């Protein structure tokens, strides 16, 4: 496992994207390659309880995005976020995980190996002290960082009151584009995603839809 380090808002290596937030973190703890913050990136967020096709959808959508050199940012949460990190890794890309705990904690526990892999070969970020455990209010804080770091946010299988919609709200406040992937209208899995499309989000049915918007 790579060494943990810290970067403060006074350092040149501090991600300038975060300075656009109303309350940027004074310091970020990190593990891995901090230079990845200089790459073009999108955030991918969505539901924890996913449909049987969710993983295939994520990989189908993100394969061309990753292969085009775009980095994937997410949170190591269950479901869509986990699939997004895995897609980046599987297609030989890079990924950043912004976690809602300290660096010495893993949540959810089932993602221990994934978090270790990201910290070793990619980039793991947290604004919390290393031994801080998960708290409910940590996750909206984490989501604002995910939105700020990326050039756009892609939503997959967000239910009507999905926590991933908090990331969307932060992204909108920062003037970032929103991509939403349509799903099965007969289930609740994508009800929030469909509402985003109706509200004007880019309807993303392929990775090219994302890449085209990022080029503009």
C-alpha positions in Angstrom: 0.0 0.0 0.0 1.3 3.4 -0.9 2.1 6.1 1.7 -0.5 8.5 2.9 0.2 12.2 2.4 -1.6 15.5 2.9 -2.0 18.6 0.7 -3.3 21.9 1.9 -5.1 24.7 0.2 -1.8 26.7 0.4 0.1 24.1 -1.7 0.6 24.4 -5.4 -0.5 20.8 -5.8 -3.9 21.5 -4.2 -6.7 20.9 -6.8 -7.7 24.3 -8.1 -11.2 23.0 -9.0 -12.0 22.8 -5.3 -11.4 26.5 -4.8 -14.6 27.3 -6.6 -16.5 25.7 -3.7 -18.1 27.9 -1.0 -16.2 26.0 1.6 -13.2 24.1 0.1 -11.4 21.7 2.4 -8.4 23.3 4.1 -6.5 20.0 3.6 -6.9 16.8 1.7 -5.4 13.5 2.7 -4.4 11.3 -0.2 -2.9 8.0 -1.3 -1.6 7.4 -4.8 -0.8 9.7 -7.7 -1.8 13.3 -7.0 -0.9 14.3 -10.6 -4.1 12.5 -11.8 -6.0 15.6 -10.6 -4.6 17.4 -13.7 -6.4 15.0 -16.0 -9.7 15.5 -17.8 -12.3 13.7 -15.7 -16.0 13.0 -15.2 -17.8 11.8 -12.1 -20.0 8.8 -12.2 -22.6 8.3 -9.5 -25.8 6.3 -9.0 -27.7 3.9 -6.9 -26.4 1.4 -4.4 -29.2 -1.1 -5.0 -29.0 -1.7 -8.7 -30.7 -3.7 -11.4 -29.3 -6.9 -12.8 -28.1 -5.1 -15.9 -26.4 -2.2 -14.1 -22.9 -3.4 -14.3 -23.1 -4.1 -18.0 -24.6 -0.7 -18.6 -21.8 1.0 -16.7 -19.1 -0.9 -18.6 -20.8 -0.4 -22.0 -21.1 3.4 -21.3 -17.7 4.0 -19.8 -15.5 1.8 -22.1 -15.1 4.4 -24.8 -14.8 7.2 -22.3 -12.0 5.5 -20.4 -10.3 4.5 -23.7 -10.4 8.2 -24.7 -8.2 9.0 -21.7 -10.9 10.5 -19.5 -10.5 9.7 -15.8 -13.4 8.4 -13.7 -14.2 10.0 -10.3 -16.5 8.3 -7.9 -16.8 7.4 -4.2 -16.2 3.7 -3.6 -19.8 3.4 -2.5 -21.8 0.2 -3.3 -23.4 -0.3 -6.7 -23.0 2.1 -9.6 -20.0 3.9 -8.0 -18.1 0.6 -7.5 -18.9 -0.5 -11.1 -17.5 2.8 -12.3 -14.2 2.4 -10.6 -14.0 -1.2 -11.8 -14.7 -0.1 -15.4 -11.9 2.4 -15.3 -9.5 -0.3 -14.0 -10.7 -3.0 -16.4 -10.3 -0.8 -19.4 -6.7 0.2 -18.3 -7.7 3.7 -17.4 -7.3 5.7 -14.2 -9.8 6.5 -11.4 -10.1 8.7 -8.3 -12.1 7.7 -5.3 -13.3 10.4 -2.9 -14.3 8.7 0.3 -16.6 9.7 3.2 -14.3 8.3 5.9 -10.7 8.8 6.9 -8.0 7.0 4.9 -7.6 4.3 7.6 -11.2 3.2 7.4 -13.1 1.3 4.7 -16.8 1.8 4.0 -18.4 -0.4 2.8 -16.2 -3.1 4.1 -16.8 -5.2 1.0 -14.7 -2.7 -1.0 -11.6 -3.1 1.1 -9.7 -4.6 -1.9 -11.0 -2.0 -4.3 -10.0 0.9 -2.0 -6.5 -0.6 -1.6 -6.1 -1.0 -5.3 -7.1 2.6 -5.9 -4.8 3.9 -3.2 -1.9 1.9 -4.7 -2.3 2.5 -8.4 -4.7 5.4 -8.8 -5.7 8.1 -6.3 -7.7 8.0 -3.0 -8.8 11.3 -1.5 -10.4 12.3 1.8 -11.0 15.5 3.7 -11.4 13.6 7.0 -8.7 12.8 9.5 -7.3 9.3 8.9 -9.1 7.4 11.7 -12.5 9.0 11.1 -15.3 6.5 10.6 -18.4 6.9 8.5 -21.0 9.5 9.5 -24.2 10.3 7.6 -23.3 14.0 7.1 -19.9 13.0 5.6 -21.5 11.8 2.4 -23.0 15.1 1.1 -19.6 16.7 2.0 -17.8 14.0 -0.1 -20.3 14.5 -3.0 -19.5 18.2 -3.3 -15.8 17.3 -3.9 -16.7 14.7 -6.5 -18.8 17.3 -8.4 -16.2 20.0 -8.2 -13.3 17.8 -9.3 -15.0 16.6 -12.5 -15.9 18.4 -15.8 -19.3 16.8 -15.7 -21.4 14.3 -13.7 -22.9 11.2 -15.2 -25.9 9.6 -13.3 -26.8 6.0 -13.7 -29.8 4.3 -12.0 -30.6 7.1 -9.6 -33.9 6.5 -7.7 -36.3 9.4 -7.0 -34.5 10.3 -3.8 -31.1 9.0 -4.5 -28.2 10.5 -2.6 -26.4 10.8 -6.0 -28.7 13.7 -6.8 -26.8 15.7 -4.1 -23.8 15.4 -6.4 -25.9 16.6 -9.3 -27.1 19.7 -7.3 -23.5 20.6 -6.5 -22.5 20.1 -10.2 -25.3 22.4 -11.4 -24.3 25.1 -8.9 -20.8 24.9 -10.4 -22.1 25.1 -13.9 -21.1 21.6 -14.9 -23.0 19.5 -17.4 -25.1 16.6 -16.2 -25.4 13.3 -18.1 -28.2 10.9 -17.3 -28.6 7.4 -18.5 -32.2 6.2 -19.2 -33.3 2.9 -17.7 -36.3 0.6 -17.4 -39.5 2.7 -16.9 -41.2 -0.3 -15.2 -38.9 -0.2 -12.2 -37.9 2.4 -9.6 -34.2 2.1 -10.3 -33.9 5.1 -12.7 -36.8 7.3 -11.7 -34.5 10.1 -10.6 -32.4 9.6 -13.7 -35.5 10.1 -15.9 -36.5 13.2 -14.1 -33.0 14.7 -14.7 -33.5 14.0 -18.5 -36.9 15.7 -18.4 -35.2 18.7 -16.6 -32.6 19.1 -19.3 -29.7 16.7 -18.5 -27.9 15.3 -21.5 -29.5 11.9 -22.3 -26.5 9.6 -22.4 -27.0 6.2 -24.2 -23.3 5.8 -25.2 -19.9 7.0 -24.2 -19.8 9.1 -27.3 -22.6 11.2 -25.9 -20.4 12.1 -23.0 -17.2 12.6 -25.1 -19.1 14.9 -27.5 -20.2 17.2 -24.7 -16.8 17.3 -23.1 -15.2 18.4 -26.4 -17.5 21.5 -26.7 
